[in-house]
């Protein structure tokens, strides 16, 4: 179990491929956009 | 997911992008995205890298992963953190939109570099919301 993110602290950086195979890197949004990161229960 | 799709344009107008992370593989994501016509980014995380990194809770007795939302501002700082206590514990879009509006306000941009100032504003906002 990972540690929960604390408010007003730097968000952990990550890089993964989206389902189309395009890389998604949190730091790419730095200075560009806010990011709403959503974790759901799953699709089924 | 449908809830987020509903206000997707409002989110992007306020300078935000939505990234949905889940343990399913790329194919399952792709099917679900096409079927539901979702406009935002879908990030398959079958290795649970990001899920663990952000501490998404798994409650076995509740049969699954608890929903969580983290809003990260342009400076890379988490400005909103919500770990759901059950499956339906998901913040309203209005709550996140209100926060995004604040993040774009001149006052906030002026103090964004100063965490202590920001925290004051955040607490103020929380109190206001509780008054409603």
Backbone of each chain as nested JSON, in Angstrom:
{
  "chains": [
    {"id": "A", "residues": [
      {"number": 1, "name": "UNK", "atoms": {"N": [0.846, -1.21, 0.0], "CA": [0.0, 0.0, 0.0], "C": [0.865, 1.238, 0.0]}},
      {"number": 2, "name": "UNK", "atoms": {"N": [0.666, 2.098, -0.959], "CA": [1.44, 3.329, -1.047], "C": [0.978, 4.357, -0.033]}},
      {"number": 3, "name": "UNK", "atoms": {"N": [1.827, 5.363, 0.129], "CA": [1.502, 6.447, 1.052], "C": [0.551, 7.412, 0.347]}},
      {"number": 4, "name": "UNK", "atoms": {"N": [-0.401, 7.942, 1.074], "CA": [-1.325, 8.887, 0.462], "C": [-0.639, 10.234, 0.251]}},
      {"number": 5, "name": "UNK", "atoms": {"N": [-1.1, 10.94, -0.758], "CA": [-0.519, 12.237, -1.101], "C": [-1.044, 13.298, -0.14]}},
      {"number": 6, "name": "UNK", "atoms": {"N": [-0.145, 14.145, 0.332], "CA": [-0.561, 15.211, 1.237], "C": [-0.863, 16.481, 0.465]}},
      {"number": 7, "name": "UNK", "atoms": {"N": [-1.895, 17.163, 0.92], "CA": [-2.264, 18.402, 0.254], "C": [-1.163, 19.451, 0.444]}},
      {"number": 8, "name": "UNK", "atoms": {"N": [-0.967, 20.26, -0.565], "CA": [0.043, 21.325, -0.59], "C": [1.469, 20.793, -0.585]}},
      {"number": 9, "name": "UNK", "atoms": {"N": [1.639, 19.553, -0.991], "CA": [2.991, 19.023, -1.151], "C": [3.149, 18.598, -2.619]}},
      {"number": 10, "name": "UNK", "atoms": {"N": [4.39, 18.49, -3.088], "CA": [4.602, 18.116, -4.492], "C": [3.992, 16.745, -4.796]}},
      {"number": 11, "name": "UNK", "atoms": {"N": [3.312, 16.644, -5.921], "CA": [2.703, 15.38, -6.323], "C": [3.784, 14.455, -6.886]}},
      {"number": 12, "name": "UNK", "atoms": {"N": [3.731, 13.158, -6.561], "CA": [4.739, 12.22, -7.082], "C": [4.737, 12.198, -8.614]}},
      {"number": 13, "name": "UNK", "atoms": {"N": [5.924, 12.243, -9.202], "CA": [5.991, 12.259, -10.666], "C": [5.844, 10.844, -11.211]}},
      {"number": 14, "name": "UNK", "atoms": {"N": [5.286, 10.752, -12.402], "CA": [5.107, 9.441, -13.018], "C": [5.132, 9.587, -14.53]}},
      {"number": 15, "name": "UNK", "atoms": {"N": [5.382, 8.487, -15.192], "CA": [5.306, 8.439, -16.641], "C": [4.775, 7.076, -17.058]}},
      {"number": 16, "name": "UNK", "atoms": {"N": [3.695, 7.086, -17.813], "CA": [3.088, 5.841, -18.303], "C": [2.605, 6.078, -19.725]}},
      {"number": 17, "name": "UNK", "atoms": {"N": [2.257, 5.005, -20.407], "CA": [1.655, 5.14, -21.737], "C": [0.14, 5.156, -21.599]}},
      {"number": 18, "name": "UNK", "atoms": {"N": [-0.533, 6.025, -22.342], "CA": [-1.994, 5.977, -22.342], "C": [-2.438, 4.78, -23.181]}},
      {"number": 19, "name": "UNK", "atoms": {"N": [-3.749, 4.55, -23.263], "CA": [-4.184, 3.306, -23.928], "C": [-3.936, 3.313, -25.432]}},
      {"number": 20, "name": "UNK", "atoms": {"N": [-3.588, 4.483, -25.983], "CA": [-3.201, 4.547, -27.394], "C": [-1.694, 4.391, -27.59]}},
      {"number": 21, "name": "UNK", "atoms": {"N": [-0.973, 4.265, -26.478], "CA": [0.471, 4.089, -26.558], "C": [1.26, 5.383, -26.504]}},
      {"number": 22, "name": "UNK", "atoms": {"N": [0.586, 6.516, -26.281], "CA": [1.283, 7.799, -26.188], "C": [1.765, 8.029, -24.751]}},
      {"number": 23, "name": "UNK", "atoms": {"N": [3.035, 8.463, -24.606], "CA": [3.551, 8.683, -23.251], "C": [2.851, 9.848, -22.543]}},
      {"number": 24, "name": "UNK", "atoms": {"N": [2.526, 9.631, -21.287], "CA": [1.925, 10.673, -20.455], "C": [2.835, 10.866, -19.25]}},
      {"number": 25, "name": "UNK", "atoms": {"N": [3.336, 12.076, -19.134], "CA": [4.315, 12.37, -18.087], "C": [3.796, 13.547, -17.286]}},
      {"number": 26, "name": "UNK", "atoms": {"N": [3.713, 13.392, -15.97], "CA": [3.146, 14.47, -15.151], "C": [3.905, 15.78, -15.353]}},
      {"number": 27, "name": "UNK", "atoms": {"N": [5.232, 15.69, -15.422], "CA": [6.038, 16.92, -15.496], "C": [5.814, 17.689, -16.8]}},
      {"number": 28, "name": "UNK", "atoms": {"N": [5.26, 17.022, -17.821], "CA": [4.961, 17.721, -19.072], "C": [3.889, 18.797, -18.888]}},
      {"number": 29, "name": "UNK", "atoms": {"N": [3.12, 18.676, -17.816], "CA": [2.041, 19.638, -17.574], "C": [2.516, 20.83, -16.747]}},
      {"number": 30, "name": "UNK", "atoms": {"N": [3.735, 20.712, -16.237], "CA": [4.297, 21.774, -15.404], "C": [4.314, 23.088, -16.183]}},
      {"number": 31, "name": "UNK", "atoms": {"N": [3.724, 24.117, -15.576], "CA": [3.674, 25.421, -16.23], "C": [2.661, 25.512, -17.358]}},
      {"number": 32, "name": "UNK", "atoms": {"N": [1.985, 24.405, -17.65], "CA": [1.033, 24.381, -18.769], "C": [-0.418, 24.237, -18.3]}},
      {"number": 33, "name": "UNK", "atoms": {"N": [-0.658, 23.169, -17.562], "CA": [-2.038, 22.848, -17.173], "C": [-2.088, 22.307, -15.752]}},
      {"number": 34, "name": "UNK", "atoms": {"N": [-3.257, 22.474, -15.143], "CA": [-3.536, 21.746, -13.914], "C": [-3.922, 20.324, -14.325]}},
      {"number": 35, "name": "UNK", "atoms": {"N": [-3.687, 19.388, -13.449], "CA": [-4.038, 18.002, -13.762], "C": [-5.013, 17.469, -12.714]}},
      {"number": 36, "name": "UNK", "atoms": {"N": [-6.118, 16.93, -13.2], "CA": [-7.056, 16.256, -12.302], "C": [-6.814, 14.764, -12.463]}},
      {"number": 37, "name": "UNK", "atoms": {"N": [-6.209, 14.184, -11.463], "CA": [-5.877, 12.767, -11.506], "C": [-7.01, 12.001, -10.829]}},
      {"number": 38, "name": "UNK", "atoms": {"N": [-7.591, 11.072, -11.566], "CA": [-8.766, 10.37, -11.06], "C": [-8.483, 8.875, -10.954]}},
      {"number": 39, "name": "UNK", "atoms": {"N": [-8.729, 8.34, -9.789], "CA": [-8.586, 6.898, -9.578], "C": [-9.977, 6.348, -9.305]}},
      {"number": 40, "name": "UNK", "atoms": {"N": [-10.399, 5.432, -10.13], "CA": [-11.738, 4.877, -9.936], "C": [-11.666, 3.431, -9.492]}},
      {"number": 41, "name": "UNK", "atoms": {"N": [-12.819, 2.885, -9.252], "CA": [-12.872, 1.508, -8.766], "C": [-12.582, 0.517, -9.877]}},
      {"number": 42, "name": "UNK", "atoms": {"N": [-12.696, 0.938, -11.105], "CA": [-12.551, 0.01, -12.229], "C": [-13.79, 0.084, -13.098]}},
      {"number": 43, "name": "UNK", "atoms": {"N": [-13.752, -0.573, -14.233], "CA": [-14.815, -0.404, -15.219], "C": [-15.858, -1.508, -15.173]}},
      {"number": 44, "name": "UNK", "atoms": {"N": [-15.531, -2.589, -14.461], "CA": [-16.456, -3.725, -14.532], "C": [-17.507, -3.705, -13.427]}}
    ]},
    {"id": "B", "residues": [
      {"number": 1, "name": "UNK", "atoms": {"N": [-17.029, 8.406, -14.267], "CA": [-16.437, 8.839, -15.536], "C": [-17.417, 9.698, -16.316]}},
      {"number": 2, "name": "UNK", "atoms": {"N": [-18.68, 9.255, -16.313], "CA": [-19.716, 10.012, -17.014], "C": [-19.89, 11.381, -16.369]}},
      {"number": 3, "name": "UNK", "atoms": {"N": [-19.724, 11.408, -15.072], "CA": [-19.839, 12.668, -14.326], "C": [-18.778, 13.666, -14.799]}},
      {"number": 4, "name": "UNK", "atoms": {"N": [-17.584, 13.186, -15.034], "CA": [-16.489, 14.058, -15.483], "C": [-16.688, 14.491, -16.926]}},
      {"number": 5, "name": "UNK", "atoms": {"N": [-17.207, 13.583, -17.743], "CA": [-17.43, 13.897, -19.146], "C": [-18.408, 15.058, -19.302]}},
      {"number": 6, "name": "UNK", "atoms": {"N": [-19.424, 15.046, -18.426], "CA": [-20.465, 16.062, -18.454], "C": [-19.893, 17.491, -18.438]}},
      {"number": 7, "name": "UNK", "atoms": {"N": [-18.881, 17.707, -17.605], "CA": [-18.339, 19.062, -17.437], "C": [-16.927, 19.194, -18.006]}},
      {"number": 8, "name": "UNK", "atoms": {"N": [-16.579, 18.283, -18.914], "CA": [-15.194, 18.271, -19.412], "C": [-14.765, 19.633, -19.961]}},
      {"number": 9, "name": "UNK", "atoms": {"N": [-15.661, 20.278, -20.706], "CA": [-15.302, 21.571, -21.302], "C": [-15.049, 22.626, -20.242]}},
      {"number": 10, "name": "UNK", "atoms": {"N": [-15.825, 22.57, -19.166], "CA": [-15.612, 23.53, -18.074], "C": [-14.24, 23.309, -17.434]}},
      {"number": 11, "name": "UNK", "atoms": {"N": [-13.878, 22.051, -17.279], "CA": [-12.565, 21.745, -16.693], "C": [-11.44, 22.284, -17.582]}},
      {"number": 12, "name": "UNK", "atoms": {"N": [-11.557, 22.048, -18.879], "CA": [-10.475, 22.473, -19.771], "C": [-10.436, 24.0, -19.918]}},
      {"number": 13, "name": "UNK", "atoms": {"N": [-11.622, 24.627, -19.87], "CA": [-11.654, 26.086, -19.938], "C": [-10.912, 26.704, -18.76]}},
      {"number": 14, "name": "UNK", "atoms": {"N": [-10.897, 26.004, -17.649], "CA": [-10.186, 26.499, -16.466], "C": [-8.741, 26.0, -16.438]}},
      {"number": 15, "name": "UNK", "atoms": {"N": [-8.286, 25.515, -17.573], "CA": [-6.866, 25.176, -17.694], "C": [-6.463, 23.83, -17.122]}},
      {"number": 16, "name": "UNK", "atoms": {"N": [-7.415, 22.903, -17.062], "CA": [-7.082, 21.601, -16.477], "C": [-7.237, 20.467, -17.489]}},
      {"number": 17, "name": "UNK", "atoms": {"N": [-6.471, 19.431, -17.293], "CA": [-6.635, 18.197, -18.055], "C": [-6.98, 17.089, -17.066]}},
      {"number": 18, "name": "UNK", "atoms": {"N": [-7.834, 16.167, -17.522], "CA": [-8.219, 15.04, -16.67], "C": [-7.462, 13.796, -17.103]}},
      {"number": 19, "name": "UNK", "atoms": {"N": [-6.871, 13.114, -16.149], "CA": [-6.206, 11.843, -16.426], "C": [-6.819, 10.788, -15.51]}},
      {"number": 20, "name": "UNK", "atoms": {"N": [-7.422, 9.772, -16.108], "CA": [-8.038, 8.702, -15.321], "C": [-7.122, 7.486, -15.325]}},
      {"number": 21, "name": "UNK", "atoms": {"N": [-6.743, 7.046, -14.132], "CA": [-5.828, 5.918, -13.981], "C": [-6.584, 4.708, -13.456]}},
      {"number": 22, "name": "UNK", "atoms": {"N": [-6.269, 3.533, -13.987], "CA": [-6.923, 2.325, -13.501], "C": [-6.061, 1.098, -13.724]}},
      {"number": 23, "name": "UNK", "atoms": {"N": [-6.368, 0.011, -13.039], "CA": [-5.553, -1.2, -13.125], "C": [-5.796, -2.033, -14.391]}},
      {"number": 24, "name": "UNK", "atoms": {"N": [-6.806, -1.65, -15.182], "CA": [-7.125, -2.433, -16.376], "C": [-6.039, -2.265, -17.438]}},
      {"number": 25, "name": "UNK", "atoms": {"N": [-6.023, -3.166, -18.407], "CA": [-5.019, -3.061, -19.468], "C": [-5.503, -2.121, -20.577]}},
      {"number": 26, "name": "UNK", "atoms": {"N": [-4.604, -1.853, -21.536], "CA": [-4.876, -0.862, -22.586], "C": [-6.123, -1.222, -23.395]}},
      {"number": 27, "name": "UNK", "atoms": {"N": [-6.302, -2.508, -23.671], "CA": [-7.443, -2.927, -24.486], "C": [-8.769, -2.634, -23.772]}},
      {"number": 28, "name": "UNK", "atoms": {"N": [-8.807, -2.974, -22.489], "CA": [-10.026, -2.718, -21.711], "C": [-10.317, -1.229, -21.646]}},
      {"number": 29, "name": "UNK", "atoms": {"N": [-9.25, -0.443, -21.439], "CA": [-9.402, 1.011, -21.445], "C": [-9.988, 1.478, -22.767]}},
      {"number": 30, "name": "UNK", "atoms": {"N": [-9.36, 1.037, -23.845], "CA": [-9.757, 1.461, -25.176], "C": [-11.237, 1.16, -25.43]}},
      {"number": 31, "name": "UNK", "atoms": {"N": [-11.665, -0.052, -25.089], "CA": [-13.07, -0.434, -25.283], "C": [-14.002, 0.464, -24.488]}},
      {"number": 32, "name": "UNK", "atoms": {"N": [-13.616, 0.675, -23.236], "CA": [-14.466, 1.475, -22.35], "C": [-14.553, 2.925, -22.834]}},
      {"number": 33, "name": "UNK", "atoms": {"N": [-13.435, 3.459, -23.277], "CA": [-13.377, 4.86, -23.745], "C": [-14.22, 5.05, -25.003]}},
      {"number": 34, "name": "UNK", "atoms": {"N": [-14.103, 4.088, -25.9], "CA": [-14.888, 4.171, -27.138], "C": [-16.38, 4.028, -26.876]}},
      {"number": 35, "name": "UNK", "atoms": {"N": [-16.686, 3.066, -26.025], "CA": [-18.085, 2.79, -25.723], "C": [-18.757, 3.991, -25.061]}},
      {"number": 36, "name": "UNK", "atoms": {"N": [-18.025, 4.659, -24.181], "CA": [-18.604, 5.758, -23.411], "C": [-18.226, 7.133, -23.954]}},
      {"number": 37, "name": "UNK", "atoms": {"N": [-17.462, 7.124, -25.052], "CA": [-17.108, 8.379, -25.696], "C": [-16.467, 9.372, -24.729]}},
      {"number": 38, "name": "UNK", "atoms": {"N": [-15.425, 8.932, -24.053], "CA": [-14.782, 9.781, -23.046], "C": [-13.697, 10.659, -23.692]}},
      {"number": 39, "name": "UNK", "atoms": {"N": [-13.707, 11.96, -23.394], "CA": [-12.804, 12.882, -24.074], "C": [-11.435, 13.034, -23.41]}},
      {"number": 40, "name": "UNK", "atoms": {"N": [-11.266, 12.495, -22.201], "CA": [-10.018, 12.748, -21.49], "C": [-9.036, 11.578, -21.587]}},
      {"number": 41, "name": "UNK", "atoms": {"N": [-7.906, 11.729, -20.915], "CA": [-6.823, 10.75, -21.035], "C": [-7.09, 9.528, -20.161]}},
      {"number": 42, "name": "UNK", "atoms": {"N": [-6.92, 8.346, -20.731], "CA": [-7.06, 7.107, -19.979], "C": [-5.706, 6.44, -19.832]}},
      {"number": 43, "name": "UNK", "atoms": {"N": [-5.327, 6.186, -18.598], "CA": [-3.992, 5.665, -18.33], "C": [-4.054, 4.273, -17.71]}},
      {"number": 44, "name": "UNK", "atoms": {"N": [-3.843, 3.236, -18.523], "CA": [-3.829, 1.879, -17.963], "C": [-2.608, 1.715, -17.058]}},
      {"number": 45, "name": "UNK", "atoms": {"N": [-2.839, 1.127, -15.901], "CA": [-1.746, 0.946, -14.942], "C": [-1.786, -0.47, -14.376]}},
      {"number": 46, "name": "UNK", "atoms": {"N": [-1.649, -1.468, -15.273], "CA": [-1.77, -2.857, -14.814], "C": [-0.698, -3.258, -13.795]}},
      {"number": 47, "name": "UNK", "atoms": {"N": [0.436, -2.537, -13.802], "CA": [1.492, -2.841, -12.829], "C": [1.247, -2.127, -11.498]}},
      {"number": 48, "name": "UNK", "atoms": {"N": [0.199, -1.314, -11.453], "CA": [-0.179, -0.578, -10.234], "C": [0.881, 0.431, -9.792]}},
      {"number": 49, "name": "UNK", "atoms": {"N": [1.709, 0.899, -10.728], "CA": [2.776, 1.84, -10.395], "C": [2.221, 3.135, -9.816]}},
      {"number": 50, "name": "UNK", "atoms": {"N": [1.349, 3.779, -10.6], "CA": [0.815, 5.073, -10.158], "C": [-0.208, 4.886, -9.043]}},
      {"number": 51, "name": "UNK", "atoms": {"N": [-0.972, 3.811, -9.14], "CA": [-1.973, 3.536, -8.108], "C": [-1.306, 3.447, -6.738]}},
      {"number": 52, "name": "UNK", "atoms": {"N": [-0.147, 2.788, -6.699], "CA": [0.576, 2.649, -5.427], "C": [1.242, 3.959, -5.037]}},
      {"number": 53, "name": "UNK", "atoms": {"N": [1.817, 4.612, -6.045], "CA": [2.523, 5.874, -5.82], "C": [1.608, 6.897, -5.146]}},
      {"number": 54, "name": "UNK", "atoms": {"N": [0.347, 6.852, -5.518], "CA": [-0.619, 7.803, -4.965], "C": [-1.461, 7.201, -3.843]}},
      {"number": 55, "name": "UNK", "atoms": {"N": [-1.122, 5.967, -3.467], "CA": [-1.759, 5.37, -2.288], "C": [-3.251, 5.142, -2.404]}},
      {"number": 56, "name": "UNK", "atoms": {"N": [-3.696, 4.725, -3.611], "CA": [-5.12, 4.409, -3.712], "C": [-5.441, 3.227, -2.803]}},
      {"number": 57, "name": "UNK", "atoms": {"N": [-6.487, 3.372, -2.019], "CA": [-6.818, 2.35, -1.044], "C": [-7.591, 1.191, -1.658]}},
      {"number": 58, "name": "UNK", "atoms": {"N": [-7.25, 0.013, -1.186], "CA": [-8.012, -1.166, -1.583], "C": [-8.653, -1.738, -0.331]}},
      {"number": 59, "name": "UNK", "atoms": {"N": [-9.96, -1.829, -0.349], "CA": [-10.647, -2.393, 0.81], "C": [-11.272, -3.708, 0.413]}},
      {"number": 60, "name": "UNK", "atoms": {"N": [-10.7, -4.768, 0.921], "CA": [-11.151, -6.092, 0.504], "C": [-12.593, -6.351, 0.899]}},
      {"number": 61, "name": "UNK", "atoms": {"N": [-12.946, -5.912, 2.095], "CA": [-14.308, -6.201, 2.55], "C": [-15.339, -5.373, 1.793]}},
      {"number": 62, "name": "UNK", "atoms": {"N": [-14.87, -4.33, 1.102], "CA": [-15.805, -3.564, 0.27], "C": [-15.619, -3.909, -1.205]}},
      {"number": 63, "name": "UNK", "atoms": {"N": [-14.891, -4.983, -1.442], "CA": [-14.74, -5.522, -2.785], "C": [-14.135, -4.55, -3.792]}},
      {"number": 64, "name": "UNK", "atoms": {"N": [-13.063, -3.885, -3.4], "CA": [-12.397, -3.137, -4.46], "C": [-11.652, -1.892, -4.055]}},
      {"number": 65, "name": "UNK", "atoms": {"N": [-11.313, -1.144, -5.091], "CA": [-10.54, 0.067, -4.936], "C": [-11.444, 1.232, -4.582]}},
      {"number": 66, "name": "UNK", "atoms": {"N": [-10.965, 2.037, -3.682], "CA": [-11.72, 3.22, -3.308], "C": [-11.393, 4.339, -4.291]}},
      {"number": 67, "name": "UNK", "atoms": {"N": [-12.379, 5.127, -4.682], "CA": [-12.084, 6.222, -5.609], "C": [-11.21, 7.277, -4.934]}},
      {"number": 68, "name": "UNK", "atoms": {"N": [-10.389, 7.944, -5.732], "CA": [-9.548, 9.024, -5.204], "C": [-9.376, 10.08, -6.29]}},
      {"number": 69, "name": "UNK", "atoms": {"N": [-9.263, 11.326, -5.873], "CA": [-9.023, 12.434, -6.798], "C": [-7.917, 13.316, -6.248]}},
      {"number": 70, "name": "UNK", "atoms": {"N": [-6.987, 13.663, -7.113], "CA": [-5.918, 14.583, -6.73], "C": [-5.825, 15.659, -7.81]}},
      {"number": 71, "name": "UNK", "atoms": {"N": [-5.955, 16.92, -7.413], "CA": [-5.763, 18.006, -8.366], "C": [-4.363, 18.573, -8.153]}},
      {"number": 72, "name": "UNK", "atoms": {"N": [-3.586, 18.566, -9.24], "CA": [-2.196, 19.024, -9.183], "C": [-2.11, 20.322, -9.978]}},
      {"number": 73, "name": "UNK", "atoms": {"N": [-1.637, 21.379, -9.348], "CA": [-1.606, 22.66, -10.054], "C": [-0.419, 22.732, -11.014]}},
      {"number": 74, "name": "UNK", "atoms": {"N": [-0.336, 23.84, -11.733], "CA": [0.709, 23.992, -12.748], "C": [2.114, 23.961, -12.178]}},
      {"number": 75, "name": "UNK", "atoms": {"N": [2.209, 24.123, -10.864], "CA": [3.512, 24.101, -10.212], "C": [3.871, 22.701, -9.727]}},
      {"number": 76, "name": "UNK", "atoms": {"N": [2.979, 21.742, -9.981], "CA": [3.261, 20.364, -9.565], "C": [2.882, 20.067, -8.125]}},
      {"number": 77, "name": "UNK", "atoms": {"N": [2.108, 20.999, -7.519], "CA": [1.715, 20.834, -6.116], "C": [0.275, 20.302, -6.041]}},
      {"number": 78, "name": "UNK", "atoms": {"N": [0.067, 19.336, -5.161], "CA": [-1.275, 18.787, -4.96], "C": [-2.122, 19.812, -4.223]}},
      {"number": 79, "name": "UNK", "atoms": {"N": [-3.172, 20.314, -4.86], "CA": [-4.002, 21.365, -4.248], "C": [-5.337, 20.829, -3.763]}},
      {"number": 80, "name": "UNK", "atoms": {"N": [-5.626, 19.624, -4.139], "CA": [-6.873, 19.005, -3.699], "C": [-6.604, 17.515, -3.617]}},
      {"number": 81, "name": "UNK", "atoms": {"N": [-6.905, 16.942, -2.499], "CA": [-6.676, 15.513, -2.313], "C": [-7.907, 14.913, -1.66]}},
      {"number": 82, "name": "UNK", "atoms": {"N": [-8.494, 13.95, -2.32], "CA": [-9.664, 13.301, -1.743], "C": [-9.543, 11.79, -1.907]}},
      {"number": 83, "name": "UNK", "atoms": {"N": [-9.476, 11.101, -0.79], "CA": [-9.489, 9.641, -0.828], "C": [-10.864, 9.19, -0.361]}},
      {"number": 84, "name": "UNK", "atoms": {"N": [-11.604, 8.581, -1.257], "CA": [-12.968, 8.171, -0.943], "C": [-13.014, 7.079, 0.113]}},
      {"number": 85, "name": "UNK", "atoms": {"N": [-14.038, 7.148, 0.951], "CA": [-14.205, 6.145, 2.008], "C": [-15.064, 4.97, 1.535]}},
      {"number": 86, "name": "UNK", "atoms": {"N": [-15.839, 5.2, 0.496], "CA": [-16.556, 4.089, -0.131], "C": [-16.715, 4.378, -1.611]}},
      {"number": 87, "name": "UNK", "atoms": {"N": [-17.328, 3.458, -2.336], "CA": [-17.405, 3.54, -3.79], "C": [-18.074, 4.818, -4.288]}},
      {"number": 88, "name": "UNK", "atoms": {"N": [-19.024, 5.312, -3.514], "CA": [-19.8, 6.459, -3.999], "C": [-19.262, 7.775, -3.444]}},
      {"number": 89, "name": "UNK", "atoms": {"N": [-18.159, 7.707, -2.713], "CA": [-17.581, 8.903, -2.105], "C": [-16.709, 9.623, -3.133]}},
      {"number": 90, "name": "UNK", "atoms": {"N": [-17.38, 10.349, -4.034], "CA": [-16.716, 11.057, -5.126], "C": [-17.147, 12.519, -5.062]}},
      {"number": 91, "name": "UNK", "atoms": {"N": [-16.174, 13.451, -5.087], "CA": [-16.559, 14.86, -4.983], "C": [-17.405, 15.31, -6.17]}},
      {"number": 92, "name": "UNK", "atoms": {"N": [-18.252, 16.303, -5.925], "CA": [-19.049, 16.876, -7.011], "C": [-18.136, 17.678, -7.934]}},
      {"number": 93, "name": "UNK", "atoms": {"N": [-18.491, 17.715, -9.218], "CA": [-17.709, 18.512, -10.178], "C": [-17.583, 19.956, -9.714]}},
      {"number": 94, "name": "UNK", "atoms": {"N": [-18.654, 20.488, -9.137], "CA": [-18.666, 21.89, -8.701], "C": [-17.523, 22.169, -7.732]}},
      {"number": 95, "name": "UNK", "atoms": {"N": [-17.254, 21.208, -6.879], "CA": [-16.217, 21.409, -5.877], "C": [-14.847, 21.574, -6.544]}},
      {"number": 96, "name": "UNK", "atoms": {"N": [-14.579, 20.725, -7.531], "CA": [-13.299, 20.784, -8.231], "C": [-13.241, 22.013, -9.137]}},
      {"number": 97, "name": "UNK", "atoms": {"N": [-14.361, 22.361, -9.766], "CA": [-14.399, 23.548, -10.623], "C": [-14.132, 24.81, -9.793]}},
      {"number": 98, "name": "UNK", "atoms": {"N": [-14.697, 24.858, -8.592], "CA": [-14.482, 26.022, -7.718], "C": [-13.007, 26.148, -7.372]}},
      {"number": 99, "name": "UNK", "atoms": {"N": [-12.376, 25.021, -7.106], "CA": [-10.944, 25.049, -6.794], "C": [-10.14, 25.529, -8.001]}},
      {"number": 100, "name": "UNK", "atoms": {"N": [-10.485, 25.041, -9.194], "CA": [-9.757, 25.44, -10.406], "C": [-9.905, 26.94, -10.654]}},
      {"number": 101, "name": "UNK", "atoms": {"N": [-11.089, 27.448, -10.362], "CA": [-11.3, 28.885, -10.528], "C": [-10.387, 29.663, -9.606]}},
      {"number": 102, "name": "UNK", "atoms": {"N": [-10.246, 29.168, -8.397], "CA": [-9.359, 29.814, -7.439], "C": [-7.908, 29.765, -7.893]}},
      {"number": 103, "name": "UNK", "atoms": {"N": [-7.527, 28.609, -8.447], "CA": [-6.138, 28.452, -8.896], "C": [-5.817, 29.443, -10.01]}},
      {"number": 104, "name": "UNK", "atoms": {"N": [-6.848, 29.85, -10.775], "CA": [-6.628, 30.776, -11.881], "C": [-6.791, 32.237, -11.464]}},
      {"number": 105, "name": "UNK", "atoms": {"N": [-7.255, 32.467, -10.254], "CA": [-7.503, 33.846, -9.842], "C": [-6.185, 34.585, -9.62]}},
      {"number": 106, "name": "UNK", "atoms": {"N": [-6.167, 35.896, -9.901], "CA": [-4.939, 36.686, -9.766], "C": [-4.39, 36.625, -8.338]}},
      {"number": 107, "name": "UNK", "atoms": {"N": [-5.289, 36.628, -7.362], "CA": [-4.846, 36.567, -5.967], "C": [-4.039, 35.305, -5.726]}},
      {"number": 108, "name": "UNK", "atoms": {"N": [-4.594, 34.211, -6.236], "CA": [-3.928, 32.945, -6.003], "C": [-2.599, 32.861, -6.737]}},
      {"number": 109, "name": "UNK", "atoms": {"N": [-2.572, 33.344, -7.951], "CA": [-1.331, 33.287, -8.713], "C": [-0.246, 34.093, -8.019]}},
      {"number": 110, "name": "UNK", "atoms": {"N": [-0.671, 35.189, -7.357], "CA": [0.29, 36.04, -6.664], "C": [0.933, 35.322, -5.48]}},
      {"number": 111, "name": "UNK", "atoms": {"N": [0.181, 34.448, -4.84], "CA": [0.706, 33.788, -3.645], "C": [1.069, 32.323, -3.89]}},
      {"number": 112, "name": "UNK", "atoms": {"N": [0.907, 31.88, -5.144], "CA": [1.068, 30.455, -5.432], "C": [2.427, 29.917, -4.998]}},
      {"number": 113, "name": "UNK", "atoms": {"N": [3.437, 30.776, -5.048], "CA": [4.767, 30.317, -4.66], "C": [4.909, 30.132, -3.165]}},
      {"number": 114, "name": "UNK", "atoms": {"N": [3.958, 30.673, -2.426], "CA": [4.067, 30.637, -0.97], "C": [3.031, 29.679, -0.383]}},
      {"number": 115, "name": "UNK", "atoms": {"N": [3.5, 28.514, 0.007], "CA": [2.606, 27.453, 0.47], "C": [1.78, 27.918, 1.683]}},
      {"number": 116, "name": "UNK", "atoms": {"N": [2.409, 28.645, 2.61], "CA": [1.695, 29.04, 3.823], "C": [0.527, 29.941, 3.49]}},
      {"number": 117, "name": "UNK", "atoms": {"N": [0.771, 30.907, 2.602], "CA": [-0.308, 31.79, 2.165], "C": [-1.405, 30.979, 1.526]}},
      {"number": 118, "name": "UNK", "atoms": {"N": [-0.983, 30.047, 0.698], "CA": [-1.979, 29.265, -0.025], "C": [-2.855, 28.484, 0.93]}},
      {"number": 119, "name": "UNK", "atoms": {"N": [-2.198, 27.906, 1.924], "CA": [-2.937, 27.084, 2.872], "C": [-4.012, 27.92, 3.56]}},
      {"number": 120, "name": "UNK", "atoms": {"N": [-3.682, 29.169, 3.862], "CA": [-4.648, 30.068, 4.471], "C": [-5.865, 30.225, 3.584]}},
      {"number": 121, "name": "UNK", "atoms": {"N": [-5.624, 30.446, 2.32], "CA": [-6.716, 30.624, 1.364], "C": [-7.545, 29.353, 1.274]}},
      {"number": 122, "name": "UNK", "atoms": {"N": [-6.843, 28.229, 1.272], "CA": [-7.548, 26.959, 1.153], "C": [-8.475, 26.74, 2.344]}},
      {"number": 123, "name": "UNK", "atoms": {"N": [-7.948, 26.997, 3.544], "CA": [-8.753, 26.778, 4.741], "C": [-9.962, 27.7, 4.733]}},
      {"number": 124, "name": "UNK", "atoms": {"N": [-9.735, 28.922, 4.261], "CA": [-10.796, 29.906, 4.157], "C": [-11.92, 29.376, 3.259]}},
      {"number": 125, "name": "UNK", "atoms": {"N": [-11.502, 28.807, 2.138], "CA": [-12.455, 28.269, 1.175], "C": [-13.253, 27.126, 1.792]}},
      {"number": 126, "name": "UNK", "atoms": {"N": [-12.542, 26.284, 2.526], "CA": [-13.185, 25.136, 3.146], "C": [-14.264, 25.604, 4.127]}},
      {"number": 127, "name": "UNK", "atoms": {"N": [-13.925, 26.628, 4.893], "CA": [-14.888, 27.156, 5.848], "C": [-16.116, 27.684, 5.121]}},
      {"number": 128, "name": "UNK", "atoms": {"N": [-15.858, 28.399, 4.015], "CA": [-16.973, 28.956, 3.249], "C": [-17.876, 27.838, 2.741]}},
      {"number": 129, "name": "UNK", "atoms": {"N": [-17.262, 26.764, 2.259], "CA": [-18.047, 25.653, 1.74], "C": [-18.885, 25.019, 2.843]}},
      {"number": 130, "name": "UNK", "atoms": {"N": [-18.281, 24.949, 4.043], "CA": [-19.007, 24.336, 5.15], "C": [-20.192, 25.186, 5.576]}},
      {"number": 131, "name": "UNK", "atoms": {"N": [-20.065, 26.496, 5.354], "CA": [-21.17, 27.393, 5.728], "C": [-22.375, 27.209, 4.818]}},
      {"number": 132, "name": "UNK", "atoms": {"N": [-22.105, 26.739, 3.598], "CA": [-23.197, 26.642, 2.616], "C": [-24.22, 25.574, 3.01]}}
    ]}
  ]
}
